[in-house]
C-alpha cells in the first residue's frame, strides 16, 4: 500500500500539534477540545502523513454516520485524531478575511461548520467562539496606530508577520474547537467518498458534481523552494483546507483506486480494482467469518466486538492520561547564550521541557524567542545561539505552583551571581 497520497510536485507546509488535549464544557454545556495546561507543542508537515490524515478522518466520519455507535466512542476518536494531527484551524477556514486579527468585521463563508445565523460578525464576537476558556487578560488584541499585536499570556509559537497573525492564536493553548465542528467535517468527507464510490459503479453519460459547494479552499498561497529538488511550499492557514486538498488529489488521481474493505468497510487505496481488502488480516478474517458464521445476526456480533475494542482503547488512553498528569513537575534555570559575543539570557521556568521545545522552534524558524535578543538574531542568525539547563528541581509534594515559582526565582538569583552581569541581555 502506498505510504502517501500522490500529489503533483512536492508539497510541504508546517502545522503545530500539542502533546495532549482534553474536552471541556463551556457554561452552556457545549464540548470543546483544547490543549491541556502542561502540553508541549511540536511541528510537523501534514503532507508527510497525507494518507493517514485523510483516512483517519474518514474513519471518524464513518463512525459518526453510524447512529448505533456510542457518542463517547466518537468523541474519543476525535480526541485521538487531534492528538495525532492537531486542531483543524476552523477559525481561519470559515471566513473570507485573510487578516482576521485587527479587522472590525469578519465575513463568514458559505457552508462553514459554525452553525451560526450571521453572515457578518464583529471580530471580538467571532474570536470569542474559539477562546471560551480564556480570561480577558490572557488573550487580547492590542492596536497601536497601524501596528497590531495579539497578546497571549504564554510562550507559544509567534510568526512575526511571516504568516497571518491569527495563526499565533491557533497555535496557542487558549485556542479551542467544538467537537461537533470536527465531527461534522469528518462526516462530510465520509459522505463524499461514499457518493463517489456509488457513482463509480454507475455508467454516467455526463459529469456529476458531488456535494456542490462543500469544498471551497480559500486564501492558499505558495512559494517554490529548493532543497535536494525544487518543491512547492504551501501557506495553508488551516489544517482543514490542507485535508481538503489532499483528499481532492486522492479521489481524482487516476493512479489511485479508492475502495472500501469488504471486511472492515474502511476506505483504503487499493493496488488494483480486484483488491477487496485493506490488509491480509482483513482478508483472512472475512474468509473465516464467512465460513464459520451463517446466522442472521452476525453483523451485530461483529459490531459489538468492535465496540468493546473501542471501549478498551478508551480505558487504556484514560489510564495513560492519568499517569501523565500525575508525573512529577520539573522546573529549573536555563541559559540561552549568543556564541558569537557571549551575551546571555538567564531564565527560570516551571517546565524546562517546554522551554527547550520553544528554543528548538526558534532555531528552526528564527522567531518565538525573547524580544531582547531579536537584534542579535537578525545580525548573527538563530544558529549562533545555544541552550543549556543549569539546574533542575522538582516541585515538592503538596507545594503550590505559586510557591514553586518563588523557589525558582530565588534559585535564579543565586545563578546570576555566577555570571558576568555586563554580558546579560
N, C-alpha and C positions, 0 to 999 in steps of 0.2 A: 504494500500500500504506500502511496506517495506520502512523503513527510509534510509537504506543504501544498497549498493551492497554487496552480500555475498562474503566474502574473506576467504582464508584459514589462520587461526590464526588471531591474532590481528595486524593490520597494523597501523603504525603511522610514520609520518615524519613532519618536520617543513617547512613551506613556509611563505613568507612575502608578504603582500599587503599594498598599501598606501590608505589613506582615500579618495583621489581624483586624477583623471587622466584627461589629456586633449589630443587633437590631435594637432600636429604641423607639418607644411610642411617644408622640407629641401629646399636647394637652387634649387633643381631640381623639386620641387613641389610634392615630394613623402610624403605621410601622415604617420606619426609615432604616437604611443601612448606613453606618458611619464607622470610620476607623476608631479603634479602641484608643484610650487615652495614652497608653505607652507603646503603641505600634510604631514601627520604623518603616520608612519608605525605601523603595528600590526602583530603578529604571529598567525598562525592557523595550524591545521592538516588537509590537504586535504581529508584524509580518513574519517574524521567526516562529510564531505559533499559530499561523493562519488557519491550518486545518483544525487543530484542537479548539481554537477560539470559536469558529463557526459551528462546528458540530456539537460542542458542549452547550452552546446557546440553543441550538435546535432541540437537543435532548430536554432542556428545561421547558421549551415551548411545547414539545410533545407531551410531557408530563402534566403541564398546566392545562392542556386541552382535554385531558382525561379527567372528567368530573368525579370519578370514583377514587382518585388519589387524594390522600390526606393533605390538607393545605400546609401543615407543618413540614411535610417532606419536601414540598415545592420550595418553601421558604429556605429550608436548609440547603437545597441545591443552588439557589440563588446566592446564598451566603458563601458557599464553596466556590462558585464561579467568580464572585467579586474578589475573594481572597487570592484566586489564581491570576486574574486579569485586571483588577481594579474596577472602579465605578465607570459608568458609561459617558460621563460628561454631558448629560442631558441638558444642563443649563445653557450650553452653547449651541447645541444642535436644534433647539426648539425655537430659536428666534433668528430673524434675518440680520440683526445688527452684528457687525463684525466686532465692534468695541462696545461691550455691554457696560463695563465699568466707566462711569463718568457721563453717561447719556441719561437724560431725564426720562425718556420713554423707551420701551422695547416693543418691537413688532413681532408677534408670535407667528410661526409658520403654520401652514395648513397641516392637519393630521398630526400635530405634535402630541406627545403622550401625556401632557399635564392635566388634561380633562378640566380646563378652566373655561369659563364662558367668554372672557375678554379676548380681544384680538390685539389690543394695545394695553400695556400695563406700565405703571410707574416703576422706575428702576428699583427703588427701595422695596416695593411690594414683591417684585419678581425675585430679587436676591433673597428675600426672607423665606421663600419657598424651599431654598436649598441649605439654609443655615438655621434651622428651627431651634437648635440647642445652644447657639452661641449668644453670649451676653453682649450688650451694646458696646462695651469697652474691649471686647475680644476681636471683633471684626467690624471695620468701618472704612468708608471711602473718604479720603482727605483730599480736598481740592484747594490748591494754591495758585490762583491765576489760571494759566493753561496747563499747569502741572497737576497730574492726578496720581495719587498713591493709594494702594489698598493696604491698610494696616491689619496685620494679623498678630495676635498675642502668642506667637510661637515661632520657632525656627523651622521652616519648611521651604521647599524649592521656590526660588524667585528668578524670573527670567529677564527682568530689567529691559523690557521693550523688544526682546527677540521674538516673543510670541504674544498673543493677546493677553492683557493684564488679568482678564478673568480666569486664566489658567492658574494664576497664583492662588486663587480661591479653590479651584477644582482640585488642586494638588495639596490642599491643606487638610488637617484633621477636622476642621469645622464643617467641611462640605459633606452633604448627605444626599441620598436619593431614595425616593419612596420605593418600597418593594414592588408595588403594583406597576410602577413605570417600567421596571426591568422585566417583570413577568410579561407585561403586555407586548413589549418589544420582542421578547423571545417567542411569544405566541404568533406574532405577525410573521416572523421568519419561518417558523414551523408550518404555518398555514400556507405560506407562499410556496415552499418546497413541495407540500402535498399537492397543490394545484398543478405545479409543473409536472410532477410525476403522472398525474391523471391525464394531462394533455399530451404527454409523450406517447400514450397508448391509443391516442385517437388520431385518425388521419385528417388533419386540418387542411382546409382548402385556402385559408387566408390566415394572416398573423393575428394573434390574440395578445392583448396587453393584460398581464395578470396583476390584479390588485392595483389598479392605476392610482397614482398619487402617493403611494406608500413610501417610495424611495425617492427622495429629493435631496441629494447631497449638496450642501451649500458651503460657500466660503473655503474651498480647498485651494491652498497654494502649494507650490512646488519649487524646488531648486534641483540642479543637477550637480552632483559631486563626484569626486574620483577618489578611490582607494586603490584596490587592485584593478578594478574596472570602473567605468562610469556607472553611476546609479542615480535613480530618482529618489530624492528625499522629500516626502510629502509633509506639508504642515497641516495635519488634521487637528481641528480644535475639539474633537470629541472621539472617544473610542467607538461610540455608536456609529458615526459616519465611516470610520475605518472598517468596521464589521460589515456595513452595507456594501462597501466597495469590494472587500474580499469575497463576500457571498455572491455578488453580481458576477465577478470573474469566474467563480467556481461553477455556477449553473449555466454560464453561456459559453465556456470553453469547450470546443468540440472534442478535445482530448480527455475531458473529464466525463465519466459515466457515473452519475449520481443515482443511487438506488436506496431502497430500504431493505435491511436484512430480513429474510423470511422467518428467522427465529426470534430475534430480539426487537425487530421493527425499527432499529436505529438507522438514521441516514448515514451513508458512507460513500466513498469514492471507489467504485469497482474497477478492476483491471480490464473487464470486458463485459459485454451485455449478458454473457452466460453466467457470470458470477452472481450467486444468490445470497451469500452470507458475508458478514463483515469480518469474520475471523474463522479459523479452523475449529475453534471451540464451539462457536455457534452452529457450525455445520454439523458437528458431532452431536451436539445437544438436540438439534432439530431431528436428526435421524433416530436417535434413541427415543425421544419423546413420541415421534410418530409411530414407532414400532411397539412401544410399551403401553401407550395410553390411548384408549379409544372412547373414553367416557365423554359425555357431553359437556361436563363442567371442567374440562382440562385447562381451558384458557383462564378460568377463575383461579384454579390452583396455582398456575404459573404466576399469575399476577400477585397472589397472596404471598408467594415465596419471595418475589422481588420486593414487595412492600416490607417484609420482615428484614431483608438485607439492608434496605434503606434505613430502617429504624436502628439496626445495629451500627450502621455507619454514623448515624446521628449521635448515638450514645458514645461511640469512641471519640468523635470530634469534640463533644462537650467535655469529656474527661481530659482531653488534651488541652482544651482552653483553660479548664480549672487548674491544671498543672502549671500552665504558662503564667496565669495570674498570681499563683502562689509562690513563684520563684523569688529569690532574694533581690531587692532593689540595690543596684550597684552604681554609685556615683564617684566623683573624684575631680582631680585637677588635670587639665591638659594644656599643652603649649603648641601654638602654631608659629613656626619660625620661617622668616624670609632668609633662604640660604645664601642670598647674594650680599645683603647688607647686614645680616644678623639681627634685624629688628624682630620683635616677637609680640604675640598676644598670649596672656596668661588668663585662663578661663576656668571657672568651676561649673560643673554640670551634674544634674541629678541622674542623668542617663548617658554614660560615656559611649555606649554603642550607637545611640542616635547621633551623638556629636561626631563620631567617626564617619557615620554614613553621610552626614551633611558635608563633611570635609571631602569625602570621595566624590560627592555630587559636584562640589566646587571644582575639584581637579579636572573633572570631565567637561564641565560647561563654562568654567570661568566666572560663574555667578553663584550667589547664595552664601557668600562669606561676609564677614563683618565689614561694615561701611568704612572703618578706619584704614583698612588695607586696600581699598579699591584703587587708589592712585598707584600703589606699587604693583598691583595685579596687572594694570594696564601697561606699566613700564616693563616689568620683568616676565610676566606670564604666570599662570596658575601653577605650572610645573616646578617653579622655583620655591614653592612653599612645602614644608613638611609638617606632619602631625605626630605628636608623641604624648603618651599618657605618663604623667609624672607620679601620680599616686592615686590609688583606687581604694575606696572604703565602702562597706555595706551598711545599709540602713539597719539600725538596731530594732529588735523585736518590740513592737508597741510604740515605736517612735513615729511622730507625725512627719509629713513631708516638709512642713514649715521648719520644724526643729532640725531636720536633716539638712535643709538648705543653709541654716545658720551654721552648722558644723562645717559645711563645705566652704562658706565664706571665710570662716576662721582659718581653715586649712590653706586657703588661697593666700591669706596674709602672711602665713609662715613661709610659703614658697616665694613670695615676692622678694623677701629679704635675701634670697639666694641668687638673684639675677641683677644685672646692671639696669637700674631704672631708666637710664638715658636711652636704652635700646628698646624700651617698651613703646608700642604704638599709642 
